[in-house]
Amino acid sequence: MSAAVRPIYFPSRAALDWVQQRAHGALETWAAHWLPVWMVHLSQMQGLKISAVSEPTERLRGGYQQLRSEAGCMWVRCVEGDRLSLGRAVLGAELMPHSSYADDWIVAAVARAWDARNHALCTALLGAVTSEHWPSDELPANLLDLGSGALQLSCAFLGLHAIIDSGVWRSVPSPIRAGAQSVPKPAPLEQAVRGVRVTLEALLGSVEIELAQLLDLTCGDVMRLPLQLGASIEVRCEGMHLVRAALGELHGHRSVRLLMSGIGAER
């Protein structure tokens, strides 16, 4: 028997924007409780980057904190540099001048801010956290496969580097997940072509003149075309040559007669 078929996810732009808004909302709510007033606007300016994980080379380096909910899992990188960035955002660079923590109070404050941030983000995208594991150096083998549906989230200012699995798409409303516009039903080629509007151009001729003469032209001047009255002219469709034609008159209107393989057809 063949191997089990793996679902492939290629989210629409609207779905990705919806996830981005949810993540931003969760971080803004968290920031209102944890960041100093003068830092909140700065954190928003730094921005949250969200992108689909599509290449194994995008694997994050370091240990991971795994948060699991009923919808899926989120893996948050937990290296010292990430905690240092978060600590500087929460407590200020003065209290976090070095890469190591010497004060137990500082360690506890950063740990609480870290957990609150991760839980807020996971809850917003996957639902309430049901369990978590510390730390893990391994990610699921197929998490970073093309079309796995996993997303990579990062915000350098907050020391946030995480991967969230395809469970995130379960919370996206169905109309957004399917796309704002439905795909039209396929139609037979002949029927589809008949409904297409195109532009036809009949070229009566061209004249080459010097620039000085062109600048001297005024309304009412006559230019002679190097073309006999009964000679065929070129007809173009959307700028491309289509057929030769002859000038004529039909029902009192100027017209052209399309010449195709010696058979005339008035248009």
N, C-alpha and C positions, 0 to 999 in steps of 0.2 A: 504493500500500500504506500501511497505517497505521503510525504510529511504533512503535518497539520498546516493549514493555511494561516498565515499571520496577518492580522489586520494592518492596513497601511493608512496612516493619517497624513493628509496634506491640508491643514487648516486654512480657511479663507482669511483674507486681510481683516474682515469685520470680526471674525472670531478671535484673532490674535489681539486686535484692539480692545475687545471686551475683556480679555484676560489682563491686558495691561492696565486698564482702568480699575479692575478689581484689586490688582496688586498695589497700584498707587494709592487707592483708597485705604487699604489695610495699613500701609506704611505711614500714611499721613495721620491716621488715627493713633497708631503707635507713637509716632513722633510727638504728637500733642501731649502725651503723658511722660515721655522720656527725654526729649531733647530740650535744652534751654530755649527760651523764647527767641533769642537772637540767632539761634542755629536752625530753627525750623525752616525758614525761607531758604537758607543755604542748602539744606538737605534736599529740598524740592528742586533746586536749580541743578544739583548734581545729576538727578534723573535716575530712573530705573531702566535698565536695558533688558529686553526680553527677546529671545530669538529661538527658533526651532533648532534642536540638536540634530545634526545630519551627518557628522563625520566623527569617526572614532578618535581622531586627533584632538577633539574638543574635550576630552576627558579631563576633569579637574584633578589636580594633584593634591594629595593630603587626605587626612581622615575625614569621615563624614558622620554627621549626626542624622539618623534616619527618623523621620516623623511619619507615622502611618495613620490614615483615616479610613473610613469605610469606602471612599471613592478611589484612593490611590496612595502613593507615597511621595515624599519630598526628601531629598538628600542635601544637607547643608554642609559645605566645607567648613571644617573647624580647626584651622591652623592658627598659630600664634599671631601672625600678621593680621588676620581677619578680626580677631578679638581686640587687637591693639587699635585698629581703625574704628571699631565700634566704640571702644572706651574713650577715644579722643572726641568722637562726636557727642557722646553722652556727658562726659565729665570735663572735657576741655583738654587741650594739649599740655597745660601746665601740670595737671595731675597724672598725665600719661606720657612723660617725656622719654621713657625707655621702652625696650621691647619685652621687659619682664615685669611682673607684678610683685611688689614688695609689701604692699599693704593689704591685709585681709579684707578690710572694708571695701577697697577698690575692686578686689577680685570678686567679691559677692555682688557688688553693684553692677559690674559688667555682666556677670553671669545671669542676673535677673533680667537685665535689659536684653541680653542675647535670647533667652528663652521666650520672653514676651514677644519679641520681634518675629521669631520663627513660628511661634504658635499663631500669631495674628495672620501671617502670610499663608500658612497652611490651611487655617480655618476658612479664610476668604476664598481660596482656590479649590480646596478639596473637601472641606467640612471639618468638624471638630476632630482634634487629635485623639486617637484611641490608644496609641502606644508609641514609645520612642526608644531608640537603642543608641548607645554611646560606646566608643566610636567604632566605625567600620571602615576598613580600607578598600573594600570591594563594592563595586556597583554591579547590578544585574548585567549579564553578558549582552543582552539584546537591547539595553536601555538606549544606547547611542547609535543603533542601526538607523539607516535611512528610512524615513517614514514611520518611526516608532511612535511619534506623537509627543515625545518628550520635549520639554522646554528648558532652556538655560536662562537663569535670572542672575543679574549682577548689579551691584551698586557699590562702587569702590568706597565712597564716602562712609557708608554704613558697614563696610567689611562683609558685604553679602555676596556670596557665590553659591548658587544652588542649582539643582536639577530636579524638575518635577515631572512625573511620568504622565502617560496619556490619560489618566483619570481626570485631569484638569478639564478635558473637553466634555465630560458628563455634566458639568455645572453650567455650560454655555447654553443659553436658550436655543431651542430647535431652529427658529427662523434665522438666527445669526449663524448658527453652526452650518446650516445648509447654504447660506449665502443670501445676500439681500435680493438678488435677482434669480429667478428660476431659469433653467436652461430651456430654450425653445424646443418644441418637438421637431425632430428632423422631417424635412419635406423632400419629395422627389426633386432631382436636380432641375428638370425642365420646368416644374412648377415654381421652384425658388428663383430661377433666372427670370421668369416672366414678371416677378414682382420687384426686380431691381431697377432703379432709375440710373441712367447714365447720360453723359453729355456728348453730343455729336457736334463736330466743328467742320464746316465746309471752308477750305482755304482757297480764296479766290486768286491768290497770287502774292508775290512779295516784290519789293523794290529796294535796291541799294542806292543810297544817296550819301553825299558827303555831310559831315557834321554841320558845316557852315550853312548848307542849304536847309537842313533840318531845323536849325535855329531860326531861319527866316520864314518858315512856313506860317501862314495865317489862315484864318477861317475863310473857306471859299476857294482855296487853291486846289487845282486838279492835278492828280498824279496818274500817269499812264502805266497800266500793268502790262508786262510783256507776255500777254496771254490772249489768244484769239477767242472770240466770243463762243465759238462752237467747240473749243478744246475741252478736254476732260480736266476736272479739278480733283484735288485730294480731299477725302473725308476722313477725319480722325475721331476715335472714340477714347475719351479720357486721356488725350494726348498721344495715343498710339495710332499708327496708320491702320485704317480699316479697309477702304475700298476707293476706287476711282468713281467719279460721278460727272454728270453734265448739267449745266444750268438749264432751267426751264420755268414754266408757269403752270400752276394748277389751281383752278377755281378762283382766279384773280389774285393769287398769292405767288410770290417768288418761291421757287422750289428747286430741288436737285433730283436728278434721276440717277439712282444707284446703278452702276454698270458691273454686273457680276457674271463672268464667263459668257459675255455676249448677250445675256438676258437682262432687259431693263426692268426696273421696278420703281415706280414713282413714289416719292415720299414727301 
